């Protein structure tokens, strides 16, 4: 896995996965925080962290910031891309105050080309 997508909207999750796979990315996709936690724990155990984690902030089983808080300190080599449909400024302030590795915060809907560019930048910097 080089990219983990955490998005509960089936259509958007499929669109992201299909778009990035067509551009040569290996992906794993989850629709909930619970599923993402399992995937990330396995990745840590196997010493195979994702290069990028694309995470929606509003998920059925909690706030995407929860998984960022839990795993960002353990996945220092992974780049976090947090997606929010609203309140991006508020999210940026919350994240900045945490003192964790700074994620990229994007407002939804995000054009797939833009998302690909962000993921591509991650691959070049790691």
Buried (B, 14 or more C-beta within 10 A) or exposed (E): BBBBBBBBBEEBBEBBBEBBEEEEBEBBBBBBBEBBBEBBEEBEEEEEBBBBBBBBBBBEEEBBBBBBBBBBEEBEEBBBBBBBEEEBEEBBEBBEEBEBBEBBBBEBEBEBEEBBEBBBEBBEEE
